[in-house]
Amino acid sequence: MNGADLLCETLLANGIDTCFANPGTSEMHFVAALDRQPRMRCVLGLFEGVVTGAADGYARMAEKPAVTLLHTGPGLANGLANLHNARRARTPMVNVVGDHATYHLVHDAPLTSDIDALARPMSHWVGRAEAAEAVGRRTEEAIRAARAGAGGISTLILPADAAWTETEFTPPVAITLPTPSAPDAAQVRQAAALLRNGRATTILVTGTALRAPQMEILDRIAQKTGARVLAQQANGRMQRGAGRVAVDRVPYVIDLALASFATTEQVILVGAKAPVGFFAYPGKPGSMLPEACTVLELASPDHDLPAAIEALADEVGMAPAPRLAPRHRPDLPTGKLTPDAIAIALAGAMPEGAIVCDESITSGRDFFRTTYGAAPHDFLQLTGGAIGDGIPMATGAAVACPDRKVIGLQADGSGMYTVQGLWTQAREKLDVLTIVFANRRYQILHGELLNVGAGPAGENASRMLDLDNPAIDWVQMANAMGVEAARANTVEGFRDLLRTALARKGPFLIEAVI
Ligand SMILES: Cc1ncc(C[n+]2csc(CCOP(=O)(O)OP(=O)(O)O)c2C)c(N)n1
């Protein structure tokens, strides 16, 4: 038994049995240890952004961490953007980053870098297994940190000699997981007092408050008190669709966000942050709330949010029943394909229990309005604004939930960041339908150029914002990675492809030319 074996045993003893990986020489003993563990599912990603994004999507659905295997500082660095997104979603994750053998570091070999420094900004916990004997303890610390509160990113650096050195073995046992903090009774009383004072109140929620049972209680509180319930702009996971409470989210577009809160006098935060502009825009405020608005945090993300919601209900009372969205299939238009028509087609055809991974950027802004009455589904968003999480997230969600259809709503520019994830979907035969919104441009940035007051795009700006020369052939690209694909230009063509794609199992891609 060496340090790498001990690492695997400790992970498995704690229910971590899925490893998203992209290894190198310094991790070869960890690879060999994983090889001796048939209980561990190892999934190769062909770029570290796929690895970390897949671990993010996996944990959001599995409700437990995956482990990632990353190669030294540069491998970790390639995966950082999606660690950032996962950190924003409060996704639990354990990253294992291999390093040179401790005694080799003095030589400053080409791959030597300050891994700790690279890991820190995107991790809640960073630790080093200094020697084989420290691996078990360090791994437990990493797991504990990943499972603390709402969830955290742990990065464990594993020097090659700590991995390959023999060590004494006592079979690891599952650690006791930290319990989330109980709601603060004084905050609950204060929130209840706000809800009774007759002012215009928004209850702003995220995290586990966005699961169906919690939203039902929130809606019953809202009916009783006249408050509005709203989801944060970006959320790790939300349960929505027919038979569930229809909750909207804070709009991305700053003027819409400001308008949404214009008459709000009080905000009660349930795991959420007070709403701010995604960016600063000249002449516009940073906070989306009116100056005089009162903000009260009922519960922080690390509190037990379901318990906080129940405590609030006990304090203020509830209406007898929640208002649930009825099943609704809007009429499909005909002719030219638009994002709206795609949402309408999905509202009619999406199977029950689908997992929608949304990285549609501008094309999905109106998706909610059309799909409140779609079959009940989970909705996973890009949480940290770092594009390139969509295809990986869908990949990880499909690994976590093999019996559910995963639907990726994928903007084309963002999709190109981690397009290699399609290969993993083919290799693992994952049931993912990717819908690429092929508008052949960075549409959002055309808008932002105007929004910041920099004027319309000229020749140079267009060359930085347009993707049409040459146009990306998504069908050929998916095919090259083993994923069947087809293109749709019209609503009728899209509807037919969607029907075919949803009737089969396995990865499929529709290039929706909009
Ligand atoms: C990692 C990262 N790099 C760059 C950006 C800046 N950025 C924001 S949106 C965007 C392009 C979006 O284009 P696309 O994905 O095609 O969506 P569309 O705007 O066309 O709907 C870019 C480059 C970012 N958010 N994250």
The ligand as an ORCA input file, in Angstrom:
! r2SCAN-3c Opt
* xyz 1 1
  C     -13.456     32.750    -19.569
  C     -14.124     33.899    -20.237
  N     -13.538     34.493    -21.297
  C     -14.166     35.505    -21.907
  C     -15.354     35.983    -21.468
  C     -16.000     37.194    -22.125
  N     -17.205     36.791    -22.811
  C     -18.423     36.892    -22.253
  S     -19.621     36.349    -23.228
  C     -18.527     36.006    -24.469
  C     -18.969     35.463    -25.777
  C     -20.344     34.929    -25.777
  O     -20.664     34.507    -27.079
  P     -21.538     33.220    -27.273
  O     -21.123     32.173    -26.317
  O     -21.524     32.848    -28.704
  O     -22.985     33.696    -26.821
  P     -23.899     34.852    -27.453
  O     -23.448     36.117    -26.821
  O     -23.689     34.851    -28.924
  O     -25.281     34.508    -27.045
  C     -17.240     36.298    -24.096
  C     -16.068     36.101    -24.952
  C     -15.935     35.334    -20.360
  N     -17.100     35.687    -19.840
  N     -15.309     34.287    -19.776
*
